[in-house]
Amino acid sequence: MTTSLIACGILKAEVEAALRKRGLAVPVFYLAPAPCVEPAALLRQLRALLDRAAQASDDIVVLIGRCHPDLEEILASYPARRATINDCFDALLGEERKRIDRESNTFYTSAAWLDHWQHALRRSMQWDQVDARQNFGHYDRVLLLDTGLKPIPDEKILEYFDYLQVPVEPYSISLEALSELLGRYLEISKATL
């Protein structure tokens, strides 16, 4: 059995590092970063990647959250199975997310998102600062998950804060949860050979 992986491009650096850590070499296909803000584009990209992955393998692991209501229906047409996560941050945090969620009403983000939020929120969703504050104002904080793989300039954090007006707190994490998640889905495939 040959397995391919489809993942959100927002997790590209983390997925590649976690695969290296586990010694897993599989074909990986990435969606554009933050496809969840454009549902029609997400479906187009996902179908195209599923078609490519199906040509490369007979088993496809999909590492994206519940980013579209028709996701399971689309995956049913392929030899695909989706990792059981609600969003990318579940993949990065694993069980730690439950503890953090109990602390406060938290919105999660990542270093890669800081490169893409303007396109996603300002251009794709056409939110101005009032829209952003209305949609994010109920959060106590934005937790910026830092895996150490990408530098996070203070200017980018401040720019994001200025737009949202919600405190942004850097939070260091390891790749352990993501590595374990990928291992669960990809090493099962290796074991069935």
C-alpha positions as CSV (number, residue, x, y, z in Angstrom):
1,M,0.0,0.0,0.0
2,T,1.3,3.4,-1.0
3,T,0.1,6.4,1.0
4,S,0.0,10.1,0.1
5,L,-0.6,13.0,2.4
6,I,-2.7,16.1,1.7
7,A,-2.3,18.9,4.2
8,C,-3.1,22.6,4.6
9,G,-0.3,24.8,3.4
10,I,-0.4,26.8,6.6
11,L,1.2,23.7,8.2
12,K,3.8,23.0,5.6
13,A,6.9,23.7,7.7
14,E,5.5,21.8,10.6
15,V,4.4,18.8,8.6
16,E,7.8,18.5,6.8
17,A,9.7,18.8,10.1
18,A,7.4,16.2,11.8
19,L,7.7,13.8,8.9
20,R,11.5,14.1,9.1
21,K,11.4,13.6,12.8
22,R,9.5,10.3,12.4
23,G,11.5,9.2,9.4
24,L,8.4,9.1,7.2
25,A,8.8,9.7,3.4
26,V,5.5,10.0,1.7
27,P,4.3,12.1,-1.2
28,V,2.8,15.3,0.3
29,F,0.4,17.6,-1.5
30,Y,-0.4,21.0,0.0
31,L,-3.4,23.2,-0.3
32,A,-2.7,26.9,-0.5
33,P,-2.3,28.4,3.0
34,A,-5.5,29.2,4.8
35,P,-7.9,27.8,2.2
36,C,-10.7,27.7,4.8
37,V,-11.6,31.3,4.2
38,E,-12.6,30.6,0.6
39,P,-14.8,27.5,0.5
40,A,-15.2,27.3,-3.3
41,A,-11.4,27.6,-3.8
42,L,-10.9,25.0,-1.0
43,L,-13.1,22.5,-2.9
44,R,-11.3,23.1,-6.2
45,Q,-7.9,22.7,-4.7
46,L,-8.9,19.7,-2.6
47,R,-10.4,17.9,-5.6
48,A,-7.3,18.6,-7.8
49,L,-5.0,17.3,-5.0
50,L,-7.1,14.3,-4.4
51,D,-6.9,13.4,-8.1
52,R,-3.1,13.8,-8.1
53,A,-2.7,11.9,-4.9
54,A,-5.0,9.1,-6.1
55,Q,-2.6,8.7,-9.1
56,A,0.4,8.5,-6.8
57,S,-1.0,6.1,-4.2
58,D,-3.9,3.9,-3.1
59,D,-4.3,5.5,0.3
60,I,-4.7,9.2,1.0
61,V,-4.4,10.8,4.4
62,V,-6.0,14.2,4.6
63,L,-4.7,16.5,7.3
64,I,-7.2,19.4,7.3
65,G,-9.9,20.3,9.8
66,R,-13.6,20.6,9.3
67,C,-13.0,23.4,6.9
68,H,-16.0,22.7,4.6
69,P,-19.4,21.2,5.2
70,D,-19.1,18.8,2.2
71,L,-15.7,17.6,3.1
72,E,-16.6,14.0,4.1
73,E,-18.8,13.6,1.1
74,I,-15.9,14.7,-1.2
75,L,-13.4,12.4,0.5
76,A,-15.8,9.4,0.2
77,S,-15.2,9.4,-3.6
78,Y,-11.5,8.7,-3.0
79,P,-9.4,6.2,-1.1
80,A,-9.0,8.9,1.5
81,R,-9.3,9.2,5.2
82,R,-9.2,12.4,7.2
83,A,-7.3,12.8,10.4
84,T,-9.7,13.4,13.2
85,I,-9.1,17.0,13.9
86,N,-11.3,20.1,14.1
87,D,-8.7,22.4,12.7
88,C,-5.0,22.8,12.1
89,F,-4.5,23.8,15.7
90,D,-5.8,20.5,17.0
91,A,-3.1,18.9,14.9
92,L,-0.4,21.1,16.5
93,L,-1.6,21.0,20.1
94,G,-3.3,17.6,20.4
95,E,-4.8,17.1,23.9
96,E,-3.1,20.3,25.2
97,R,-5.8,22.2,23.3
98,K,-8.5,21.2,25.8
99,R,-6.4,22.5,28.7
100,I,-5.8,25.8,26.9
101,D,-9.4,26.2,25.9
102,R,-10.4,25.9,29.6
103,E,-8.2,28.8,30.5
104,S,-9.9,31.5,28.4
105,N,-11.8,32.1,25.2
106,T,-8.8,31.7,22.8
107,F,-8.4,32.2,19.1
108,Y,-5.4,30.3,17.7
109,T,-2.9,31.3,15.0
110,S,0.5,30.4,13.8
111,A,3.6,32.0,12.4
112,A,2.6,31.1,8.9
113,W,-0.8,32.7,9.3
114,L,1.0,36.0,10.0
115,D,2.2,35.9,6.4
116,H,-1.3,35.2,5.1
117,W,-3.9,36.9,7.3
118,Q,-4.1,40.1,5.2
119,H,-4.9,38.2,2.0
120,A,-7.4,36.0,3.9
121,L,-9.2,38.6,6.0
122,R,-8.8,41.9,4.1
123,R,-8.9,40.6,0.5
124,S,-10.8,37.4,0.5
125,M,-13.3,38.1,3.2
126,Q,-13.1,41.9,2.6
127,W,-13.1,42.7,6.3
128,D,-12.1,46.1,7.5
129,Q,-11.0,46.7,11.1
130,V,-14.6,47.1,12.3
131,D,-15.5,43.7,10.8
132,A,-12.4,42.2,12.4
133,R,-13.2,43.6,15.8
134,Q,-16.8,42.4,15.6
135,N,-15.7,38.9,14.7
136,F,-12.7,38.6,17.0
137,G,-13.8,41.0,19.8
138,H,-15.3,38.2,21.9
139,Y,-11.9,36.4,22.3
140,D,-9.8,37.1,25.4
141,R,-6.6,36.5,23.4
142,V,-5.0,35.3,20.3
143,L,-2.5,32.5,21.0
144,L,0.3,32.5,18.5
145,L,1.7,29.0,18.3
146,D,5.4,29.1,17.9
147,T,7.2,25.9,16.9
148,G,10.5,27.7,16.4
149,L,10.7,26.8,12.8
150,K,10.0,30.3,11.5
151,P,11.1,33.6,13.0
152,I,8.2,35.8,14.2
153,P,9.1,39.5,13.9
154,D,7.5,41.7,16.5
155,E,6.3,44.0,13.8
156,K,4.0,41.2,12.4
157,I,2.6,40.5,15.8
158,L,1.9,44.2,16.4
159,E,0.3,44.6,12.9
160,Y,-2.0,41.7,13.6
161,F,-2.9,43.1,17.1
162,D,-3.6,46.5,15.6
163,Y,-6.0,45.0,13.1
164,L,-7.8,42.7,15.6
165,Q,-7.5,44.7,18.9
166,V,-7.1,41.4,20.8
167,P,-4.0,40.6,22.7
168,V,-1.6,38.3,20.8
169,E,0.4,36.0,23.1
170,P,3.3,34.0,21.6
171,Y,3.2,30.4,22.9
172,S,6.0,28.0,22.3
173,I,5.1,24.4,21.4
174,S,6.9,21.3,20.2
175,L,6.0,19.2,17.2
176,E,5.3,16.2,19.4
177,A,1.5,16.3,18.9
178,L,1.7,16.7,15.2
179,S,4.4,14.0,14.9
180,E,2.3,11.5,16.9
181,L,-0.8,12.3,14.8
182,L,1.1,11.8,11.5
183,G,2.6,8.6,12.9
184,R,-0.8,7.2,13.8
185,Y,-2.1,7.7,10.3
186,L,0.9,7.1,8.2
187,E,2.6,4.3,10.1
188,I,-0.7,2.3,10.1
189,S,-0.3,2.3,6.3
190,K,3.3,1.1,6.5
191,A,2.3,-1.7,8.9
192,T,-0.3,-3.1,6.5
193,L,2.3,-3.7,3.7
